[in-house]
């Protein structure tokens, strides 16, 4: 037996019994399961030699992504470099940022004006024409792998565009394709769904169904009317989407980000969120990946508190996603900026740190999406802080309206009835860089840069993998030009999706410029993180009480190494009333030797205090 065939059969046999049991439990269809198995074998055969070699190496070291040198960056291809070929030409810059994991925001075929930022996919095997071709994607991933850079992409499983071939044929009344979505010829069942299923965008896209007069049917559209929800009760849908998943993995993708995971399975009489069948599907997807392309990772987009997203990791014996986003901690971070009170953030981090070390979270300050204020209002209410009033305060603060704020940004999906809204803006603009630049206020700019750096230093101390949003490394500001584009004007999220200003990148070596000051300091933090063993994802991590509401203290230990991070979320000098009596510490930024006791921290300052090992 050839070695290649032997390897596949070993993987297949390892998972066969559980995969079949789950598939039959969900679909009870032997023929469709046999077809799935046959096609898995075909995709394995098509996987090129370099990818199979990578698979083999990663199987030997399954925790390869948990090292302290992992640093991500996310960007839209057109905004970052125009095309995929353009991104390939910028890989040296990505390397200079110490980034070894790039998340290419949605690049599959969509229809202009009905794309939802690329999340309404018209063809899962075609790249948007303006960005390049599938061949360009393969060239890009191969070039990235030459530089040990991993590539992540969005896999939109929950829905397709109304312009997808399936949707077009369903619109023509073909039953086979109508069954791949949720079609109803009267409003009775849609009305039942509406009683229990929350609305995702109650202002811009109210309701969960869209009436199609030319077909005489309602179709389920949880997100937007042009995004039709897929019916995973139909095994044909599951099989075909798994074939798309494997096809994309074979193009050299290392990390598959599963979009909107909790929404995948719909059930009448429920909220159609986080149902058990979703976990069955993700578990099967994990096994299919481990059989065909075990070098890839699954990243789940689950927007809930860490303790509630944890089930999407699965169990140690039956894992699901390799990584999940730490969304709530991100929102709580900005709450902390606005309140100068770290108590809620400390509690949030304590919860994350109490979870099994095998769980890997992706941490970030900003991303392509808005900030939804999904905070722990139960805890805030015990402090006399109401949900409605606090959301209003946060949105006012980050627009620069109150609280001595220098932030700038805009609201997204504002509900005039409830007053609820989300917030949009870049990290730099939210830290006050935009206001300082336009007012030419050097003192304000220095403070804004300091806050920006402190927030990144704090993010690097969290348990998991840090991810930068492209442009944050040079302090890119809000881009208001989206208002001039009729396809974007209604969506304020484009304020922080502006094109990369490459003319400003030229300033990164000049410490006299804002870009140089920020880039250089972030690079220093990145180098420290790569060097210090305590930053591996499975290090012991906990918070320490500082007895100062504005100062957060995080401690990380690995083997005999210990690092204490102190972060001042206030514009005033503060003292952290900690008392670590286990020896002398060295600040990794300044090189200063000091005791970790009663530490004075300047406004928006921070310390990385490493315990000094005594010479024997």
N, C-alpha and C positions, 0 to 999 in steps of 0.2 A: 504494500500500500504506500502510495506517495506520501511524503511528510505533510504536504499542504492539505491533502484530503484527511489525513489522520488528525491534524490539528482541528479541522472543522468538526469532525465527528465527535471528538472529545468534548468540544464546547457544546455541540448540539445535544449530545446524550446527557450532559450534566444538567441541562435545563429542560429537557423534553417533557418529563412527567408533569412538572409544575406548569409549564407553558400550556400543555394540552388540557390539563385539568381546569385552569383559569379560562381558557378560550371556550371550552365546552360549557362551563358554568355560565358564561356570558351569552354564548351564541348557540350552543348545541348543534353545531354544523360540521360534521366530519369532512365534507368536501371542501369547504372554505379553509379549514385548518390545514388540510393536505396541500392546498394551493399555496397558502402562506409559507409552509415549510419548503416547498419546491422553489419558490421565489427567493426565499432567504438564501438558499444554496447558490442560486444564480448570482445574487448580489455579492456574495462572498467571492465567487469565482471572478467577478469583474473588478474586485478591489485590487488596486495596483500594488506592485512589489514594495514600494516605499511605505505605503500605508499599512500593509501587512507586517512589515518589519517594525514599524512604530507600535502596532497592536501588540506584538510579541514582547517588546521591551516594557510596555506599560502594564501588561499582564504580570510581569515579574515584579513590578513596583507599582501596585495599584493605588498607593497614596502619593503618586508623583505630583499631584496638583496641590498638596497640602504643605509644600515647602515655603520658606520665608522669602523666596525671591519672586513669588507670583505677584504680578501687578497688572491690572487690566486697564484698558482704555476703550471707551465706546464712542462711535461717531457714525454720522451719515456719510456714505461714500461721496456723494456729490458735494456736500458741504466741506468735507475734509480735503478731497483732492480731485474732484470732478468725476473720475471714472475709476474702475478697478485697476487699470494700468497706472493711473495717477497715484493710487494708494501704494502700488508696488514700488513706484519711484520714491515714495516717502518713507520707506522702511528704515532707512538710516536715522531719520528723525525720531521715529517710534522707538528705535533702539536707544537713542540718546535720552529719551524720557524714562529709560529703565523698564519699559513696558514689554511684557512677553505674552500678552493675551489681548487680542483686539476683538471687540464685538462690533461686527458690521451690522448696522441697523438695517431694517428690511430693504432688501434689494431685488426680490423676486417681482415678476411682472404684475403691474397694477394699471389702473386706468386713471389718468390725470383728472383730479377733481372728485374722484370717488375712491380714494386710496387709504384714508385714515392714516396718513404717514407711512404707507407701505403695508399696513396690516390687513388690507383687503386684497388677497392674492388671486390673480386671474389665471396664473399658470405656475405650478410649483417646480417646473423644470425649465423655466425660462427667466433670464435676467432682464431687468428693465433695460430697454434699448439704449437709453441715455447713459447707462452705467457700464455697459459692456456685454459680454456673452458668457456662457457657461465655460467656454475654453479660457476666457480671461480669469474667471474665478479659479479654475484649476491651476493656472499659472501663478496667481496670487498666493493661493494656499501653499503651493510648492515652494515659492520664494520665501514665504514666512517660515516654513519648516526648516529651510536652510539656515535661518537665523534663530531657530528655536523659539519662534513666536507661534502661539496657538491662535486659532481662528474660531470665533463664535458667530452664529447666525440665529435669527429668529425663525422658529418653525410654528406657523400659525395653524394649530390643529382644530380650533373650535369652530371656524367658519371659513367660507370662501367668499370671494367677490361675486356679485351678481353677474359679472362678466366671465366667470369661469365656465369652461365647457359644460360641466355638469349642470350649472345653473341655467345656462342658455337652453339646454335640452329639456330641463324641467319646466322652464317657462313655456316651452312648446307643447307641454302636456304629456311628455313621455313618462309613464309611470315608474320605470326603472330608475330614472334620475330624480323624480319627485320624491321617491322613497329615501333618497340620500339626504333630504332635508326634512323640515317639519311643515308639511302642507295641510291646510284644513279648508274645506269648502264653505264653512260658516263660522260664525264667531263664538260658538258655544265653548269649544275646548280652549281656544285662545283666551277667552274670558276667565276660564278656570285657572289657567296659568297666571294670568295677571293678578289674581287674588293673592298669590303667594310668592311670586318671583319679583325681587326688587328691580328697580330700573338702574341701569348703569349711568346713563346720561339723561336725567329727567328733563333737562332744559333743552339741550341741543338735539336729542333723539329720544323723545318720550315713548314709553311703551316698549313691549318686547315682540311685537308683530307688525308686519307691513302688509297692506292689502294690495294685491296684484290684479287690477281690473281685467287685464288681457287674458288672465288664466282663470279668474273667478275664484281665487283662493287667497287665504292668508298664508304668509311664510314667517317662521320665527326669525327675528333679527334682533338679538339681544343688544348689540352694540350700535350699529347704524343700519338704516334701511337697505344699504347696498352691500351689507355683510350678512350672508345667509348662514344660520347655524347648521352645522352638520349633525346628522342623526347617527350617533354611534350605536344605536340599537341594531343597525344594519351592519352585518359583518363585512359587506363589500366596502363600506366606508372605512372601517378599521384597516382592512387589508390594504386598500389603495393608499391610505395615508401612511401606512408603514413602508410601502414601496417608495413613496416620495421621501420619507425620512432616510431610508437606506441609500437612495439615489444621491441625496445631498451629502450624506456622510462620505460616499465614495468620491465626491468632488474635493475631498480634503478637509472638510469641516471637522474640527476637534470637539467643539462644544455646541450642543443643540439646545437653544433656549426655547422651552415650551411655553408659548404665549397663553395667558389666561387659563391655566391648568384647571382651577376649580370648576369652570363652566362646562367642561367637556361632556358631562352626562346630564340629560334633562329627565325629570320625573314629575309627573302631574301630582299636585298636592304638596309639593316641597318648594324650597327656594331655588332648586336646581343649581345648587352650589355645594361643593365638597361632598358629594355623594359617594358611597362605598365603591361604586362601579368606576369612578375616576381613578381610584387607587389600583383597581384591577388592571385598567388600561395602562397606567404608568408603569406598573410592575411588569407587565408583558413587554412594554416598550424597552424597559431596562434589560430584560433577558434577551430580547431580539438583538439589541445592541451588543450584548456580551457574547452572543453567538457569532454574529457577522462582523462586527467592527468594535472589538472591546477597547480600543484606544480612545473612544469618544466618551464625553461626559454629558449628562443630562442636567440642565439648569432650569429649575422651575420658577415661573413667575406666579407667586402666590401672595396676594396683597392682604396680609393679616399680621397679627401679633406673632412674635417668634414662637411662643408656646403653642399657638394654634396652627402654625405652618409646619411644625415639627413632624406631624404624621406623613407629610409628603417626602420625608427622608426614608420612609418605610421603617424596617427594623434591621438589625445587624444581619439576621439570617435571610431576610427577604427585602433587600434595599430597593428603593424607588429612585428618587432624584439624588444625584451626587451633591448638588449645591442648590441653595435657595437664596433669594434676596432678603436682606434685612430691612424691610420697608419701614416698619414702625419706628425703629431706632433712628432712621434718617429723619423722619418727621419730628421725632422727639428732640433731636439735636437742634433743629431750627427753633423749636419751642424754647429750648434752653437759651439760645442766643437772644430771643426776644424778652425772656423773663429774667435772665441772669440767675436762674435758680436751677441747680443741677439735680435736685432730688428725684424728679420723675425719670430723668435720664439714668441716674444711678440705679434706680429700681429696675429699669428696662434692661440695663447691662447685667444686673445680677441674675435676671431670668435667663438671658442668653447664656451666661457663663455657667448656669446650673444644668444646661442641657448636655447630653453626651458629647465628648470631644470629637467623636466621629462625624458630627454634623458640621458642615462647612457653609457658612453664610458669606454672601457677597455684600460688602459694605461700600457705601457711596454717599457723597454729599449732594450731588445733583445728577440727573440723568435726562433722557429725552422727554420724560413725562412731567406732569405737574406735581405739586406737593399737595396731597390730600391730608387734612388735619385729623387723621384717625388715631387720636391719642387715647391714653388710658384715663377717660373722664371719670370713671369710678373713683380712682385715686385722687384726681384733681378736685372732685366735688367735696371730698373730706377736708380739703384746704379752703373751701368756700369759693372755688372757681367753677362757674357754670359752663356747659359745653357751647351754647349759642354765643354767649358774650365773649368767651375766650377765642373762639374761631374768628369772631369779628375783630378782636384785638390783634390776633396774629396777622390777619390779612391787612389791617390798617398799618400795623408796624412795618411789615415788609414792603408796603407801598410808600413808606416814609412819612406816614401821616401822624404817628404818635410814638411815645416811648423813647424819645431822644434818638430816633432811628435815622440812619443814613442810607438805608436800603432803598432799592428801586426795583419795580417789577409790576406785573399786572395780574388781575384775577382771571380765572378760567372757570367756565361752566357755572357762572353765578346764577343762583336761583332767587329771583326778585321776591318770591313769596316767603320763603324760609330764611333768606339772607345767607344761605350756605354758599360757599365757593371754595375753590382750590387756588393755589398760587403758582405763578410762573416767574422765573428769573434765573440768571446765571449765578454761580457761586460768588464771583467777584462783585457783581452788581448788588447782591444781597448783603455782602460784607461792607459795602459803602465805597468801593473803588469807583464806580460810575459817577456818583455825586462828587467825589473828591477830584476826579479828572476834569469834569465839566466846570467845577468851581475853582480849579487850579489851586486847591488848598493842600499844601504839602503835609501839614500836620495830620489832616484828616486822611490823606492817602497813606501815610506811614501807619496809622492806626488800622486802616482797612486791610492793608497787606498783612499786618501782624495778625489780625483776626483770621484772615484767609489761611495763613500758614498754620496757626494754632489748630484750626479745625481739621486740616489735613493731618497734622501730627497726632491729633486725637483719633481720627479715623484709622490711621495706621496701627494704633494700639488696640483696636477692637479685635475680637476673635474672628478670624476668617480672612478673606482675600479682599484687599482694597481695589476699587475701580475708579479711575478718573473719567470725567466727562471731557471729551476733547475740547481744547481751548482753555480749560480751567488752569492748565499748567502755565499759561501766559496771561491769565487774568482777563479773558475775553469778556466783553460787556454785552448787555442786552442788545438785540438787533431789532429795531422797530420797523425795518423795511418790509416785514411780512404784510403790513397793513396795505401795501401797494399792490399785492398779488391777490386777485379775486379768489383764487383757490386756497388761500391761506388766511385771508383777512379775518375770518370768523373764528379762527383757532389761535388763541393767544399763546399756546405752547410753542409756536414758532418764534417767540421772542428769545428763547434760549436755544434755538436750533439754527442759529446764524452760520454763515459760511466762515471757515477758518481764515483768519487774517495773516496770511503768510508773510506779508511785509513786516508785521510785528514780530514774527519769529526771528527775524534778523537781529533783534535787540537782545536775545537771551544771553549773549556773552557780555553785554554791557550792564554792569551793576548800577549804573546811573539811571537806567530806565526802569519803569514799573515792571515790564516783562522780565528783564534781567534779574531784578531783585526777587521776584516771585519764583521764577524758574530755578534759579540757583539754590534757593532755600528748600524748595520741594525736592530737588535732586539730592541735596544733602540728607534729607529725611529718608528718601528711597534707598540711598546707599547704606545708611545705618540699618534700615530694616533688612536688607539683604545680608548684611554682615553678622547681625546679632541673632543667635540661636533662639532667643526667647520669642521671636516673632513667628515661629512655626505654628500652624493652626491648632495643634494639639497641646500647646503649652498650658500650664495651669494659669488661669486668669481670674482675677476678682477685683472688686472695688474696695477702697479703703475710705472710711469716714474722715472728712477733713475739718468738720465743724465750722465750715465756711460755705454758705449757700451758693456762692458763685464759683467754687473750685471743685473740680472733679479729679479723683485720684484712681488710676488703674494700675494694678500690679500684674506683671507677667513673670512666670518662673519656668525654666526648663533645665533639667538636670541641676547643676550647681549655679546656674546663672539667674540673676534676679534684676528686673528693671521696673522702676516706678515712674509712671507718667503723671504729671501734674498739669492741669489745664484750667486757666482762668478765663471764664466766660463773661467777665466784667471789664468795663472800660476804666476801672480803677485798680490800683495796686491792692493785692489781697494777701493774706497769710493762710497757708494750709497747716492746720494744727494737727499734723501727723507726728508720730514719734516712733520711727523704725530704729530700734536700738541694736541692730545686727551688724554694725560696722560703718565704715566710711563709704560714701557714694561719689561717683564721678558723673557730672553732667556731660552727656555725649555730644552736646551742641557746642558748649564753650570750653570743655575740658577742665572746668573748675571742680576741685575736690570740696565736698561738703557733707554735713550730716543731714539725714532725711528726717529732720525734726524742726517744727516751726518754720517752714520754708516760706520766705517772702517771694511773691510772684508778681511781676509787673503787669500792667493792663494788657489783657489778651495775650499774656505770656504763657510759656509752658516750659517744663523741664523733662528731659529723659535722664533719669538718675539710675545709673548702673552700679550695683554693689561691687565694691573693689575687693577682689580676692586677696586674702593675706598670704604673703610669701612664707613658705614652710622652710 
